[in-house]
Amino acid sequence: MSLTKIVPSKPIKLYCSIICPWAARTWIALTQANVEFEYIEIDLKNKPEWFLKEVNPGGKVPTLKYGDDYLIESAVTTEFVADLLPEAKLLPSDPFELAQSRLMADRFMEFVFPAFRKGLYQGDVAGLSAELFDGIEKFEPYLINAKPFFGGSDHPALAEILVAPFVSRLYLAIESGLVDSATSTKLATDPKYAYFNTWAKNLIASPGVVGTFDKTTNLEQIKERLAPK
């Protein structure tokens, strides 16, 4: 990542939430791109009246303001950042590799995300463990040449940024002991999952994720979700 900040042609504001993995997609992209932008935290449990009246009546994050214009929906706003800042190289230059990367992200959401959703959103931690490894095995064929990132890239591109918030929170839950130790041990030691595990840890350690992921706050939020009702 360049040490020199990219100055966009129009000011960028990101209305976001530190606990929302969907909103984190665009935050990661902006941070990974090393572009100047203003971050505005939105309390999702108590959304400010000014946000609902002046920015997004639907109350969704992320909402991205570019100059005087607004965009919503995390996949849209994240791809906009990648398109807007070609110098950040968040999109593979080869059209076929770009298509493959998009398929990779799609397959992650199809095969691995359900374990995340079941465990961390629906509170079924046992279900997370049962589904995770099956999902990884189905997903891995689409994770092409991850050395360290997709396609042999030295940094995460758009497709990996789209899945990074779910990878980081999944590993946070596993490594914090919220998931049974057998799952953690199997993920860390079974050679069958070494390729995925290495890629995931590289993704979590990338500048865009490190610069946006507050482990303490997100762990508290995960524990709150898992607490008996």
QUIVENVEN-V70239 format. One record per residue. RES is the residue in one letter. PHI is phi in degrees with one decimal (999 if undefined). NEAR is the number of other C-alpha atoms within 10 Angstrom. Layout:
RES_PHI_NEAR ; RES_PHI_NEAR
This chain:
M_999_15 ; S_-63.2_11 ; L_-77.7_6 ; T_-88.1_8 ; K_-65.3_13 ; I_-80.1_16 ; V_-99.9_13 ; P_-71.0_14 ; S_-68.4_10 ; K_-131.7_11 ; P_-61.6_13 ; I_-115.1_21 ; K_-123.0_17 ; L_-118.6_24 ; Y_-92.5_22 ; C_-145.3_25 ; S_-141.9_20 ; I_-64.4_18 ; I_-101.4_22 ; C_-99.6_16 ; P_-65.4_24 ; W_-66.8_21 ; A_-65.7_27 ; A_-61.9_28 ; R_-53.8_29 ; T_-71.9_32 ; W_-61.2_31 ; I_-62.1_25 ; A_-61.0_29 ; L_-64.7_23 ; T_-70.1_19 ; Q_-61.2_25 ; A_-74.3_24 ; N_60.0_20 ; V_-104.7_19 ; E_-72.6_15 ; F_-157.1_20 ; E_-105.4_13 ; Y_-99.4_14 ; I_-122.9_12 ; E_-77.4_14 ; I_-115.4_20 ; D_-77.3_12 ; L_-69.9_15 ; K_-86.5_6 ; N_-148.9_7 ; K_-64.8_13 ; P_-60.9_12 ; E_-61.1_11 ; W_-63.6_10 ; F_-66.2_16 ; L_-69.9_13 ; K_-84.8_11 ; E_-103.4_8 ; V_-115.1_17 ; N_-145.2_18 ; P_-58.0_11 ; G_-77.5_10 ; G_74.0_16 ; K_-87.8_20 ; V_-120.3_23 ; P_-78.6_29 ; T_-120.7_23 ; L_-112.5_29 ; K_-106.9_20 ; Y_-120.7_17 ; G_65.5_12 ; D_-105.5_8 ; D_-108.5_9 ; Y_-117.9_15 ; L_-130.2_16 ; I_-130.8_18 ; E_78.6_15 ; S_-61.7_22 ; A_-65.4_17 ; V_-69.4_13 ; T_-67.3_23 ; T_-71.2_29 ; E_-66.8_19 ; F_-59.4_15 ; V_-59.7_22 ; A_-63.6_20 ; D_-70.0_15 ; L_-68.6_13 ; L_-120.7_19 ; P_-60.4_13 ; E_-67.0_12 ; A_-80.4_21 ; K_55.5_17 ; L_-88.8_24 ; L_-123.1_20 ; P_-56.4_19 ; S_-75.3_10 ; D_-83.4_9 ; P_-58.5_10 ; F_-69.8_10 ; E_-64.4_15 ; L_-61.0_17 ; A_-64.6_12 ; Q_-62.1_19 ; S_-65.5_23 ; R_-66.7_17 ; L_-64.7_15 ; M_-58.5_22 ; A_-62.8_20 ; D_-62.6_17 ; R_-72.2_20 ; F_-60.6_25 ; M_-67.4_18 ; E_-78.3_14 ; F_-103.3_19 ; V_-99.3_25 ; F_-56.0_22 ; P_-56.7_18 ; A_-66.6_27 ; F_-59.1_25 ; R_-62.7_17 ; K_-64.3_18 ; G_-79.3_26 ; L_-99.2_24 ; Y_-110.1_14 ; Q_-99.2_14 ; G_76.2_19 ; D_-97.4_16 ; V_-65.0_21 ; A_-62.8_14 ; G_-66.0_16 ; L_-58.7_24 ; S_-60.6_20 ; A_-67.7_13 ; E_-90.7_18 ; L_-59.6_21 ; F_-71.9_19 ; D_-62.5_13 ; G_-65.0_19 ; I_-61.8_21 ; E_-62.4_14 ; K_-71.7_14 ; F_-79.2_20 ; E_-52.7_18 ; P_-60.0_11 ; Y_-91.9_18 ; L_-91.5_21 ; I_-84.9_15 ; N_51.2_14 ; A_-78.9_20 ; K_-134.0_15 ; P_-84.7_18 ; F_-119.2_21 ; F_-48.6_23 ; G_71.2_18 ; G_79.3_12 ; S_-67.6_13 ; D_-92.0_13 ; H_-149.5_21 ; P_-67.9_27 ; A_-106.8_23 ; L_-50.9_26 ; A_-60.1_26 ; E_-71.9_24 ; I_-63.4_28 ; L_-65.3_28 ; V_-102.1_23 ; A_-55.5_25 ; P_-62.6_23 ; F_-79.0_23 ; V_-62.5_21 ; S_-64.2_20 ; R_-74.8_21 ; L_-62.5_22 ; Y_-67.9_18 ; L_-59.9_19 ; A_-65.2_22 ; I_-66.9_19 ; E_-75.3_15 ; S_-92.4_12 ; G_83.1_11 ; L_-81.0_17 ; V_-113.6_21 ; D_-56.0_16 ; S_-62.8_13 ; A_-62.7_11 ; T_-65.6_18 ; S_-60.2_18 ; T_-64.8_12 ; K_-63.0_14 ; L_-64.3_19 ; A_-83.1_14 ; T_-119.2_11 ; D_-75.4_10 ; P_-56.1_11 ; K_-61.1_14 ; Y_-111.5_16 ; A_-64.1_14 ; Y_-62.3_16 ; F_-63.4_18 ; N_-62.3_18 ; T_-64.9_16 ; W_-60.1_18 ; A_-60.8_20 ; K_-68.7_14 ; N_-64.4_16 ; L_-63.7_24 ; I_-63.4_20 ; A_-87.6_13 ; S_-71.4_19 ; P_-56.4_18 ; G_-63.9_26 ; V_-77.3_23 ; V_-58.0_16 ; G_-77.0_13 ; T_-128.7_18 ; F_-100.1_20 ; D_-88.5_12 ; K_-64.0_16 ; T_-62.2_9 ; T_-64.8_11 ; N_-70.5_18 ; L_-65.8_17 ; E_-60.3_12 ; Q_-67.2_15 ; I_-64.7_20 ; K_-62.4_14 ; E_-63.7_13 ; R_-65.4_15 ; L_-84.5_17 ; A_-63.4_9 ; P_-57.7_7 ; K_-90.4_5
